[in-house]
Amino acid sequence: MSNMYQAGNPFHSFLTKIFDLCLSNILWFICCIPLVTTAASTSALYYTVLKIRNDEGSGVIKTFFHSFRGNLRQSVSVSLLLITSTVILIADFHILGHSGKKTDALMYGGCITIACLVIVIFTYVFFLMAKFENKTSAMFQNAWKLTVRYPLSSILMLCINISPFVWFMLSPETFYNIFWIWLLLGVAFLVFLDTFFLAPILSVLIESAKKDADNE
């Protein structure tokens, strides 16, 4: 029985990952409170979860804040873009919900499509911020290229990232019943699922960067 808790045991490794994800999620939540640090916090979460997935790094707190500090300056503009996009989309959905026009279905479809693109593009932006240094405009351009280049991965990550909202819309009662689990683990767990699609993309990007460096 004691072997279950020894280092290197699969069960011990599983519990360690769950604890690390919970700690990462708490750090993400705390560092998102100022709002303008949302991008830095989220990119740090992606960076940390990638490390957790690969059993790398030197502690969750140290790893998280290493990335957080590195992206803090650039994150302000990204956070403001995210907040602005979110406010505009919420306002559009609110207006459509009270307009009562026959074109609502078409307009809803357009807004939903834009919202989905925003979610996917920002997912890639946070991922790129976590692993690479680049200008903000270049980050968004590369995020769009990745969205087009990897449509299946983009769609699957979109489904993962919007699943809490869909769950809430379909069954708010059950969502509220486990809301405390969501606060403790939810976002980090979604990011962990995202990394199964982002890790192969990261390998391709690193290999491409090495080839470009060799050709110079």
C-alpha angles and dihedrals in degrees: 000000000000090000088071090071099043118115112265094029112127092233091050090048090051093051091047092053092048091051092047091049091050091050090048090050092052092049090049092051094048094047092049093060095092087054093211087073093053093104093048091047094047094046088049088052091053090047093049096044091051087054091048091049091052094041090242135129134063102263133328098254094048092045094047096050093043089062094036094056092044093055100034098101096046092041095068094071092042091049092050090051090050093048092046093049091048094049092048093049093047090049091050092050090047092051092047090049091059101035100080093201124150090237091063094103092055093044092047089052091051093048092047091051092050091047091052091050091049091052094048095044093049089047089059092042092055090047093050092046089053095054109023141043115229144129117285092243090051090049091057093044091052091045090056091048091052091049090056096038095050105034096158094050090045092052093046092049089048090054090049095048097047095042093097091054092047090047091050092050094048100040116007091169095061091040091056091047092065098028091118089060089051091052091049101042113356107103094038090051091052090049089049089056090047091056091066086069098032097051094065090046089051090054091053092048093049092048090049091050090051091051091049090050092050092050093053 
